[in-house]
Amino acid sequence: MPRPEYNVPYNWGFAHRHVPEIEQALGLNDQLLFYPVKATWARGIEVEIQAQVHFPIDIFRLYEEFYAGEKFVRIRTEAKKENVKDTNFCDIYPTADDLSVKIYATLDNLIKGAAGQAVQNMNIICSLPEDHGLK
């Protein structure tokens, strides 16, 4: 059986099925270029987002403030899939350089994906601690 190809983009640019929903959430129209890449690991997602800004910005502080109090989002000085494996955490590393920003994020899609979100939502609905049964 031939080995599947990895580390190659698929449905990239404007063609990916998630582009319309991302652009809707961001208020964009035909501006998002999305480059998902097949990876060699069995679980986990690594994301790199790049954007241009019109003025210098302290993106790290903005992310810290926005996600303050969120149980399963951690703002870090690095984002590596090894740090989120087998957890419900999403690690985000936002950085800026002159008039561009880069945001790196990682999560374990087998935990933080739909299953982890379902448990987290059930906990909230049932007035349980948000992290009950999650790590």
DSSP file (Angstrom, degrees, kcal/mol; ACC not computed):
  #  RESIDUE AA STRUCTURE BP1 BP2  ACC     N-H-->O    O-->H-N    N-H-->O    O-->H-N    TCO  KAPPA ALPHA  PHI   PSI    X-CA   Y-CA   Z-CA
    1    1 A M              0   0    0      0, 0.0     2,-0.1     0, 0.0     0, 0.0   0.000 360.0 360.0 360.0 130.4    0.0    0.0    0.0
    2    2 A P        -     0   0    0      0, 0.0     3,-0.1     0, 0.0     0, 0.0  -0.392 360.0-109.6 -69.0 144.2    1.5    3.4   -0.9
    3    3 A R        -     0   0    0      1,-0.1     3,-0.1    -2,-0.1     2,-0.0  -0.526  37.5-111.9 -69.9 133.8    2.3    5.8    1.9
    4    4 A P        -     0   0    0      0, 0.0     2,-0.3     0, 0.0    -1,-0.1  -0.356  33.9-106.0 -66.3 149.0   -0.1    8.8    2.0
    5    5 A E        -     0   0    0     -3,-0.1     2,-0.3    -2,-0.0     3,-0.2  -0.576  42.8-174.5 -76.5 136.5    1.5   12.1    1.1
    6    6 A Y        +     0   0    0     -2,-0.3    33,-0.2     1,-0.2    34,-0.1  -0.830  55.6  35.8-127.3 167.0    2.0   14.4    4.1
    7    7 A N  S    S+     0   0    0     31,-3.5    -1,-0.2    -2,-0.3    32,-0.2   0.828  87.3 119.8  58.7  34.6    3.1   18.0    4.6
    8    8 A V        -     0   0    0     30,-0.3    30,-2.0    -3,-0.2    -1,-0.2  -0.982  66.7-112.2-125.3 141.5    1.4   19.1    1.4
    9    9 A P  B     -A   37   0A   0      0, 0.0     2,-0.3     0, 0.0    28,-0.2  -0.327  31.2-168.2 -68.0 153.3   -1.4   21.7    1.2
   10   10 A Y        +     0   0    0     26,-1.8     6,-0.1     1,-0.1     0, 0.0  -0.992  65.7   0.3-140.9 147.8   -4.9   20.6    0.2
   11   11 A N  S    S+     0   0    0     -2,-0.3     5,-0.3     1,-0.1    -1,-0.1   0.882  93.5 172.7  43.0  49.4   -7.9   22.7   -0.8
   12   12 A W    >   +     0   0    0      3,-0.2     3,-1.4    23,-0.1     2,-0.4  -0.257  33.4  18.9 -89.4 171.7   -5.8   25.8   -0.4
   13   13 A G  B 3  S-B   34   0B   0     21,-1.8    21,-2.1     1,-0.2     3,-0.3  -0.602 131.9 -19.6  76.2-125.4   -6.3   29.4   -1.1
   14   14 A F  T 3  S+     0   0    0     -2,-0.4    -1,-0.2    19,-0.2    -2,-0.1   0.482 123.6  81.3 -92.4  -5.0  -10.0   30.3   -1.5
   15   15 A A    <   +     0   0    0     -3,-1.4    -3,-0.2    19,-0.2    -1,-0.2   0.658  60.3 108.8 -81.5 -17.4  -11.1   26.7   -2.1
   16   16 A H  S >  S-     0   0    0     -5,-0.3     3,-1.5    -3,-0.3    -5,-0.1  -0.332  72.2-128.7 -68.1 142.1  -11.2   25.3    1.4
   17   17 A R  T 3  S+     0   0    0      1,-0.3     4,-0.4     2,-0.1    -1,-0.1   0.700 105.1  55.9 -64.4 -20.9  -14.7   24.6    2.7
   18   18 A H  T 3> S+     0   0    0      1,-0.2     4,-2.2     2,-0.1    -1,-0.3   0.578  81.8  88.4 -89.2  -8.8  -14.1   26.6    5.9
   19   19 A V  H <> S+     0   0    0     -3,-1.5     4,-2.9     1,-0.2     5,-0.3   0.917  85.5  51.5 -57.1 -47.6  -13.1   29.9    4.2
   20   20 A P  H  > S+     0   0    0      0, 0.0     4,-2.2     0, 0.0    -1,-0.2   0.906 112.7  44.8 -59.8 -41.0  -16.7   31.2    3.9
   21   21 A E  H  > S+     0   0    0     -4,-0.4     4,-2.2     2,-0.2    -2,-0.2   0.879 114.3  48.9 -71.6 -35.7  -17.5   30.7    7.6
   22   22 A I  H  X S+     0   0    0     -4,-2.2     4,-1.9     2,-0.2    -1,-0.2   0.942 112.8  47.5 -66.0 -46.5  -14.2   32.2    8.7
   23   23 A E  H  X>S+     0   0    0     -4,-2.9     5,-2.8    -5,-0.2     4,-1.0   0.887 110.8  52.5 -62.4 -38.2  -14.6   35.2    6.5
   24   24 A Q  H ><5S+     0   0    0     -4,-2.2     3,-0.6    -5,-0.3    -1,-0.2   0.934 110.2  47.4 -61.5 -45.6  -18.2   35.7    7.8
   25   25 A A  H 3<5S+     0   0    0     -4,-2.2    -1,-0.2     1,-0.2    -2,-0.2   0.832 117.9  42.2 -65.4 -31.6  -17.0   35.6   11.4
   26   26 A L  H 3<5S-     0   0    0     -4,-1.9    -1,-0.2    -5,-0.1    -2,-0.2   0.497 110.7-118.2 -93.4  -5.0  -14.2   38.1   10.6
   27   27 A G  T <<5 +     0   0    0     -4,-1.0     2,-0.2    -3,-0.6    -3,-0.2   0.848  67.4 139.3  70.8  33.7  -16.3   40.4    8.4
   28   28 A L      < -     0   0    0     -5,-2.8     2,-0.3    -6,-0.2    -1,-0.2  -0.668  41.1-155.9-107.1 162.9  -14.1   39.7    5.3
   29   29 A N  S    S-     0   0    0     -2,-0.2    -5,-0.0    -3,-0.1     0, 0.0  -0.896  74.5 -27.2-142.6 111.0  -15.0   39.1    1.7
   30   30 A D  S    S+     0   0    0     -2,-0.3   -16,-0.1     1,-0.1     3,-0.0   0.859 108.0 104.7  53.7  41.8  -12.6   37.2   -0.6
   31   31 A Q        +     0   0    0    -17,-0.0     2,-0.5     1,-0.0    -1,-0.1   0.551  48.8  94.3-120.8 -16.5   -9.6   38.2    1.4
   32   32 A L        -     0   0    0    -13,-0.1     2,-0.6   -18,-0.1    -9,-0.1  -0.686  50.1-166.6 -89.7 125.3   -8.7   35.0    3.3
   33   33 A L        -     0   0    0     -2,-0.5     2,-0.5   -19,-0.1   -19,-0.2  -0.958  12.5-166.6-106.3 121.4   -6.1   32.7    1.9
   34   34 A F  B     -B   13   0B   0    -21,-2.1   -21,-1.8    -2,-0.6   -18,-0.2  -0.933  11.0-175.5-116.6 126.9   -6.2   29.4    3.8
   35   35 A Y        -     0   0    0     -2,-0.5     2,-0.2   -23,-0.2   -23,-0.1  -0.689   5.2-176.7-125.0  77.8   -3.5   26.8    3.5
   36   36 A P        -     0   0    0      0, 0.0   -26,-1.8     0, 0.0     2,-0.4  -0.500  11.6-158.3 -71.4 145.5   -4.3   23.6    5.4
   37   37 A V  B     -A    9   0A   0    -28,-0.2     2,-0.2    -2,-0.2    -2,-0.0  -0.988  17.9-122.5-129.9 132.9   -1.5   21.0    5.3
   38   38 A K        -     0   0    0    -30,-2.0   -31,-3.5    -2,-0.4   -30,-0.3  -0.546  37.4-155.9 -68.8 136.6   -1.7   17.3    5.9
   39   39 A A        -     0   0    0     -2,-0.2    -1,-0.0   -33,-0.2   -31,-0.0  -0.701  23.8-123.9-117.7 167.8    0.7   16.4    8.7
   40   40 A T  S    S+     0   0    0     -2,-0.2     2,-0.2   -34,-0.1    -1,-0.0   0.490  81.8  89.2 -90.1  -4.1    2.5   13.3    9.8
   41   41 A W  S    S-     0   0    0      3,-0.1    -2,-0.2     1,-0.1     3,-0.1  -0.642  73.1-133.4 -98.4 157.6    1.1   13.1   13.3
   42   42 A A  S    S+     0   0    0     -2,-0.2     2,-0.3     1,-0.1    -1,-0.1   0.706  83.4  17.9 -82.2 -21.7   -2.0   11.2   14.3
   43   43 A R  S    S+     0   0    0     66,-0.0    -1,-0.1    67,-0.0    65,-0.1  -0.990  87.8  57.9-149.8 154.1   -3.6   13.9   16.5
   44   44 A G        -     0   0    0     -2,-0.3     2,-0.4    -3,-0.1    64,-0.2   0.024  55.0-122.4 104.7 149.6   -3.3   17.6   17.1
   45   45 A I  E     -C  107   0C   0     62,-2.8    62,-1.7    36,-0.1     2,-0.4  -0.991  14.5-165.9-128.3 133.5   -3.6   20.7   15.1
   46   46 A E  E     -C  106   0C   0     -2,-0.4     2,-0.4    60,-0.2    60,-0.2  -0.980  12.6-171.0-116.2 133.5   -1.1   23.5   14.6
   47   47 A V  E     -C  105   0C   0     58,-3.0    58,-2.2    -2,-0.4     2,-0.4  -0.969  12.0-169.9-126.8 138.8   -2.2   26.8   13.1
   48   48 A E  E     -C  104   0C   0     -2,-0.4     2,-0.5    56,-0.2    56,-0.2  -0.991   9.1-172.3-126.6 123.4   -0.2   29.8   11.9
   49   49 A I  E     -C  103   0C   0     54,-2.8    54,-2.5    -2,-0.4     2,-0.4  -0.953   0.4-171.2-116.2 131.5   -2.1   32.9   11.1
   50   50 A Q  E     +C  102   0C   0     -2,-0.5     2,-0.3    52,-0.2    52,-0.2  -0.968  11.0 164.8-122.6 140.3   -0.4   35.9    9.5
   51   51 A A  E     -C  101   0C   0     50,-2.1    50,-2.9    -2,-0.4     2,-0.4  -0.993  31.4-125.3-150.0 152.9   -2.0   39.3    8.9
   52   52 A Q  E     -C  100   0C   0     -2,-0.3     2,-0.3    48,-0.2    48,-0.3  -0.792  25.5-163.0 -96.1 144.3   -0.9   42.9    8.1
   53   53 A V        -     0   0    0     46,-2.5     4,-0.0    -2,-0.4    -2,-0.0  -0.846  22.7-133.2-122.5 162.6   -2.0   45.7   10.4
   54   54 A H  S    S+     0   0    0     -2,-0.3    45,-0.1     1,-0.1    46,-0.0   0.482  88.3  20.9 -95.5  -4.1   -2.0   49.4    9.8
   55   55 A F  S    S-     0   0    0     43,-0.1    -1,-0.1    44,-0.0     0, 0.0  -0.981  97.3 -79.1-156.7 155.1   -0.3   50.4   13.0
   56   56 A P        -     0   0    0      0, 0.0     2,-0.4     0, 0.0    43,-0.1  -0.284  52.5-170.6 -58.8 144.5    2.0   48.8   15.6
   57   57 A I        -     0   0    0     41,-0.4     2,-1.4    43,-0.1     3,-0.2  -0.997  33.1-133.7-143.3 141.6    0.0   46.6   18.0
   58   58 A D     >  +     0   0    0     -2,-0.4     4,-2.0     1,-0.2     3,-0.2  -0.662  36.3 169.7 -91.5  77.8    0.7   44.8   21.3
   59   59 A I  H  >  +     0   0    0     -2,-1.4     4,-2.3     1,-0.2     5,-0.2   0.824  69.5  58.7 -64.5 -33.8   -1.1   41.6   20.1
   60   60 A F  H  > S+     0   0    0      1,-0.2     4,-2.4     2,-0.2    -1,-0.2   0.942 108.4  45.2 -61.0 -47.6    0.2   39.5   23.0
   61   61 A R  H  > S+     0   0    0      1,-0.2     4,-2.6     2,-0.2     5,-0.2   0.895 110.9  54.2 -64.0 -40.3   -1.5   41.9   25.6
   62   62 A L  H  X S+     0   0    0     -4,-2.0     4,-2.6     1,-0.2    -1,-0.2   0.912 110.7  45.7 -61.2 -42.4   -4.7   42.0   23.5
   63   63 A Y  H  X S+     0   0    0     -4,-2.3     4,-2.5     2,-0.2    -1,-0.2   0.906 110.9  53.2 -67.2 -41.2   -4.9   38.2   23.5
   64   64 A E  H  < S+     0   0    0     -4,-2.4     4,-0.5    -5,-0.2    -2,-0.2   0.930 113.8  42.9 -58.6 -44.6   -4.2   38.0   27.2
   65   65 A E  H >< S+     0   0    0     -4,-2.6     3,-0.7     2,-0.2    -2,-0.2   0.915 114.0  50.2 -68.5 -42.9   -7.0   40.5   28.0
   66   66 A F  H 3< S+     0   0    0     -4,-2.6    -2,-0.2     1,-0.2    -1,-0.2   0.900 118.9  36.9 -64.2 -41.2   -9.5   38.9   25.5
   67   67 A Y  T >< S+     0   0    0     -4,-2.5     3,-2.3    -5,-0.2    -1,-0.2   0.329  82.4 133.7 -96.8   7.6   -8.9   35.3   26.9
   68   68 A A  T <  S+     0   0    0     -3,-0.7     3,-0.1    -4,-0.5    -3,-0.1  -0.359  77.6  17.2 -56.6 130.8   -8.5   36.3   30.6
   69   69 A G  T 3  S+     0   0    0      1,-0.3     2,-0.6     4,-0.1    -1,-0.3   0.356  87.8 134.2  87.8  -7.6  -10.7   33.9   32.6
   70   70 A E    X   -     0   0    0     -3,-2.3     3,-0.8     1,-0.2    -1,-0.3  -0.679  48.1-149.9 -79.2 122.7  -11.1   31.3   29.9
   71   71 A K  T 3  S+     0   0    0     -2,-0.6    -1,-0.2     1,-0.2    -2,-0.1   0.841  88.2  32.0 -63.0 -38.2  -10.4   28.0   31.5
   72   72 A F  T 3  S+     0   0    0     17,-0.1    18,-2.4    -3,-0.1     2,-0.5   0.176  98.7  86.2-115.3  18.1   -9.0   26.2   28.5
   73   73 A V  E <   -d   90   0C   0     -3,-0.8     2,-0.5    16,-0.2    18,-0.2  -0.981  54.3-171.9-118.4 125.3   -7.2   28.9   26.5
   74   74 A R  E     -d   91   0C   0     16,-2.5    18,-2.9    -2,-0.5     2,-0.6  -0.966  16.5-146.5-120.0 127.5   -3.7   29.6   27.4
   75   75 A I  E     +d   92   0C   0     -2,-0.5     2,-0.2    16,-0.2    18,-0.2  -0.827  35.4 173.8 -90.9 123.2   -1.7   32.5   26.0
   76   76 A R        -     0   0    0     16,-3.1     3,-0.1    -2,-0.6    -2,-0.0  -0.693  49.4-120.5-127.7 171.7    1.9   31.4   25.8
   77   77 A T  S    S+     0   0    0     -2,-0.2     2,-0.3     1,-0.1    16,-0.1   0.284 104.9  21.2 -96.3   8.0    5.4   32.4   24.5
   78   78 A E        -     0   0    0     14,-0.2     2,-0.4    26,-0.1    -1,-0.1  -0.942  67.0-149.1-161.0 157.1    5.3   29.2   22.4
   79   79 A A        +     0   0    0     -2,-0.3     2,-0.4    14,-0.1    26,-0.1  -0.911  27.3 162.3-135.2 107.5    2.6   27.0   21.0
   80   80 A K    >   -     0   0    0     -2,-0.4     3,-1.5    26,-0.1     4,-0.4  -0.973  42.6-132.3-128.7 140.2    3.6   23.3   20.5
   81   81 A K  G >> S+     0   0    0     -2,-0.4     3,-1.2     1,-0.3     4,-1.0   0.789 104.5  67.0 -62.1 -27.6    1.3   20.4   20.0
   82   82 A E  G 34 S+     0   0    0      1,-0.2    -1,-0.3     2,-0.2     3,-0.1   0.799  96.5  56.5 -62.2 -27.5    3.3   18.4   22.6
   83   83 A N  G <4 S+     0   0    0     -3,-1.5    -1,-0.2     1,-0.2    -2,-0.2   0.601 113.5  37.5 -82.0 -11.4    2.1   20.9   25.3
   84   84 A V  T X4 S+     0   0    0     -3,-1.2     3,-1.8    -4,-0.4    24,-0.3   0.446  80.8 130.5-117.3  -3.1   -1.6   20.2   24.6
   85   85 A K  T 3< S+     0   0    0     -4,-1.0     3,-0.1     1,-0.3    -3,-0.0  -0.272  82.7   6.3 -56.8 133.9   -1.6   16.5   23.8
   86   86 A D  T 3  S+     0   0    0      1,-0.2     2,-0.3     3,-0.0    -1,-0.3   0.728 114.2 101.2  64.9  25.5   -4.3   14.7   25.8
   87   87 A T  S <  S-     0   0    0     -3,-1.8    25,-0.5     2,-0.2    21,-0.4  -0.848  76.8-127.2-130.6 169.7   -5.8   17.9   27.2
   88   88 A N  S    S+     0   0    0     -2,-0.3     2,-0.2    23,-0.2    -3,-0.1   0.172  72.8 118.8 -96.8  13.6   -8.7   20.2   26.4
   89   89 A F        -     0   0    0     -5,-0.3    19,-0.6    46,-0.1     2,-0.5  -0.514  50.8-157.1 -85.5 149.3   -6.4   23.2   26.1
   90   90 A C  E     -dE  73 107C   0    -18,-2.4   -16,-2.5    -2,-0.2     2,-0.5  -0.993  15.3-155.4-117.3 119.1   -5.8   25.5   23.2
   91   91 A D  E     -dE  74 106C   0     15,-2.0    15,-2.1    -2,-0.5     2,-0.4  -0.824  10.5-169.1 -96.8 132.5   -2.4   27.2   23.4
   92   92 A I  E     -dE  75 105C   0    -18,-2.9   -16,-3.1    -2,-0.5    13,-0.2  -0.978  12.5-171.5-125.7 132.5   -2.0   30.5   21.6
   93   93 A Y  E     - E   0 104C   0     11,-3.4    11,-2.4    -2,-0.4     2,-0.4  -0.893  11.9-173.5-122.2  98.9    1.2   32.4   20.9
   94   94 A P  E     + E   0 103C   0      0, 0.0     2,-0.3     0, 0.0     9,-0.2  -0.772   9.3 169.9 -93.8 137.5    0.5   35.8   19.4
   95   95 A T  E     - E   0 102C   0      7,-2.9     7,-3.0    -2,-0.4     2,-0.3  -0.982  15.7-156.9-144.1 154.3    3.4   38.0   18.2
   96   96 A A  E     - E   0 101C   0     -2,-0.3     2,-0.3     5,-0.2     5,-0.2  -0.966   7.6-174.3-134.4 150.1    3.9   41.2   16.2
   97   97 A D  E >   - E   0 100C   0      3,-2.7     3,-1.5    -2,-0.3     2,-0.3  -0.901  64.7 -54.9-145.1 111.7    6.7   42.7   14.2
   98   98 A D  T 3  S-     0   0    0     -2,-0.3   -41,-0.4     1,-0.2   -43,-0.1  -0.390 124.4 -10.9  55.5-112.1    6.3   46.2   12.8
   99   99 A L  T 3  S+     0   0    0     -2,-0.3   -46,-2.5   -43,-0.1     2,-0.3  -0.032 122.9  76.0-111.0  30.9    3.1   46.1   10.8
  100  100 A S  E <   -CE  52  97C   0     -3,-1.5    -3,-2.7   -48,-0.3     2,-0.4  -0.983  57.5-158.1-136.6 152.2    2.5   42.4   10.7
  101  101 A V  E     -CE  51  96C   0    -50,-2.9   -50,-2.1    -2,-0.3     2,-0.4  -0.944   0.9-164.0-125.4 150.0    1.2   39.9   13.3
  102  102 A K  E     -CE  50  95C   0     -7,-3.0    -7,-2.9    -2,-0.4     2,-0.5  -1.000   3.5-168.2-131.1 134.1    1.5   36.1   13.5
  103  103 A I  E     -CE  49  94C   0    -54,-2.5   -54,-2.8    -2,-0.4     2,-0.4  -0.988   2.5-167.5-123.7 124.0   -0.6   34.0   15.7
  104  104 A Y  E     +CE  48  93C   0    -11,-2.4   -11,-3.4    -2,-0.5     2,-0.3  -0.910  11.3 176.6-108.9 137.2    0.3   30.4   16.4
  105  105 A A  E     -CE  47  92C   0    -58,-2.2   -58,-3.0    -2,-0.4     2,-0.3  -0.996   8.4-174.6-141.4 146.7   -2.2   28.0   18.0
  106  106 A T  E     +CE  46  91C   0    -15,-2.1   -15,-2.0    -2,-0.3     2,-0.3  -0.987   9.0 161.9-138.2 149.4   -2.2   24.3   18.9
  107  107 A L  E     -CE  45  90C   0    -62,-1.7   -62,-2.8    -2,-0.3     2,-0.9  -0.978  43.4-110.0-157.2 160.3   -4.8   21.9   20.2
  108  108 A D    >>> -     0   0    0    -19,-0.6     4,-2.8   -21,-0.4     3,-1.6  -0.852  28.3-161.4 -93.4 104.4   -5.5   18.2   20.5
  109  109 A N  T 345S+     0   0    0     -2,-0.9     5,-0.2     1,-0.3    -1,-0.1   0.640  86.4  60.8 -68.4 -13.1   -8.4   17.8   18.1
  110  110 A L  T 345S+     0   0    0      3,-0.1    -1,-0.3     2,-0.1     5,-0.1   0.691 122.7  20.8 -84.0 -17.7   -9.3   14.5   19.7
  111  111 A I  T <4>S+     0   0    0     -3,-1.6     5,-1.3   -24,-0.2    -2,-0.2   0.768 130.2  41.1-108.9 -57.5   -9.9   16.1   23.0
  112  112 A K  T  <5S+     0   0    0     -4,-2.8    -3,-0.2   -25,-0.5     5,-0.1   0.628 103.5  86.3 -70.8 -12.8  -10.5   19.9   22.3
  113  113 A G  T  ><S-     0   0    0     -5,-0.6     4,-2.2    -4,-0.1     5,-0.2   0.395 111.6 -49.0 -66.4-149.3  -12.6   19.0   19.3
  114  114 A A  H  >5S+     0   0    0     -5,-0.2     4,-2.3     1,-0.2     5,-0.2   0.846 135.6  54.6 -59.5 -38.4  -16.3   18.3   19.4
  115  115 A A  H  >5S+     0   0    0      2,-0.2     4,-2.2     1,-0.2    -1,-0.2   0.950 111.0  43.4 -64.7 -49.2  -16.1   15.8   22.3
  116  116 A G  H  ><S+     0   0    0     -5,-1.3     4,-2.5     1,-0.2    -1,-0.2   0.892 114.3  51.1 -62.6 -39.8  -14.3   18.1   24.7
  117  117 A Q  H  X S+     0   0    0     -4,-2.2     4,-2.7     2,-0.2    -1,-0.2   0.883 108.5  52.3 -65.4 -37.5  -16.6   21.0   23.7
  118  118 A A  H  X S+     0   0    0     -4,-2.3     4,-2.6    -5,-0.2    -2,-0.2   0.925 111.7  45.3 -63.9 -44.7  -19.6   18.8   24.4
  119  119 A V  H  X S+     0   0    0     -4,-2.2     4,-2.5     2,-0.2    -2,-0.2   0.927 113.5  50.3 -64.5 -44.1  -18.4   17.9   27.9
  120  120 A Q  H  X S+     0   0    0     -4,-2.5     4,-1.9     1,-0.2    -2,-0.2   0.925 113.1  46.0 -60.0 -45.8  -17.4   21.5   28.6
  121  121 A N  H  X S+     0   0    0     -4,-2.7     4,-2.7     2,-0.2    -1,-0.2   0.904 111.3  52.0 -64.6 -41.8  -20.9   22.7   27.5
  122  122 A M  H  X S+     0   0    0     -4,-2.6     4,-2.5     1,-0.2     6,-0.2   0.916 107.9  52.5 -61.3 -42.4  -22.7   20.0   29.5
  123  123 A N  H  <>S+     0   0    0     -4,-2.5     5,-3.2     2,-0.2    -1,-0.2   0.928 111.2  46.4 -58.7 -45.6  -20.7   21.0   32.6
  124  124 A I  H ><5S+     0   0    0     -4,-1.9     3,-1.4     1,-0.2    -2,-0.2   0.931 113.2  48.5 -63.5 -46.1  -21.8   24.6   32.2
  125  125 A I  H 3<5S+     0   0    0     -4,-2.7    -1,-0.2     1,-0.3    -2,-0.2   0.873 113.5  47.4 -61.8 -37.7  -25.5   23.7   31.6
  126  126 A C  T 3<5S-     0   0    0     -4,-2.5    -1,-0.3    -5,-0.2    -2,-0.2   0.280 114.7-115.4 -88.9  11.1  -25.5   21.3   34.6
  127  127 A S  T < 5S+     0   0    0     -3,-1.4    -3,-0.2     1,-0.2    -2,-0.1   0.805  70.3 139.0  58.6  32.5  -23.9   24.0   36.8
  128  128 A L      < -     0   0    0     -5,-3.2    -1,-0.2    -6,-0.2    -2,-0.0  -0.609  68.8 -76.5 -95.6 162.8  -20.8   21.8   37.3
  129  129 A P    >   -     0   0    0      0, 0.0     3,-2.3     0, 0.0    -1,-0.1  -0.385  45.3-121.1 -57.3 138.8  -17.2   23.2   37.2
  130  130 A E  T 3  S+     0   0    0      1,-0.3    -7,-0.2    -7,-0.1    -6,-0.2   0.790 111.6  47.4 -55.4 -31.3  -16.4   23.9   33.6
  131  131 A D  T >  S+     0   0    0     -8,-0.1     3,-2.5     2,-0.1    -1,-0.3   0.289  76.4 140.0 -96.5  10.5  -13.4   21.6   33.8
  132  132 A H  T <  S+     0   0    0     -3,-2.3    -9,-0.1     1,-0.3     3,-0.1  -0.358  82.9   1.5 -58.1 121.2  -15.2   18.7   35.4
  133  133 A G  T 3  S+     0   0    0      1,-0.3     2,-0.3    -2,-0.2    -1,-0.3   0.473 116.3  99.9  79.9   1.9  -13.9   15.5   33.8
  134  134 A L    <         0   0    0     -3,-2.5    -1,-0.3     1,-0.1   -47,-0.1  -0.869 360.0 360.0-118.8 152.6  -11.5   17.4   31.6
  135  135 A K              0   0    0     -2,-0.3   -46,-0.1   -49,-0.1    -1,-0.1   0.350 360.0 360.0-127.8 360.0   -7.8   18.0   31.9
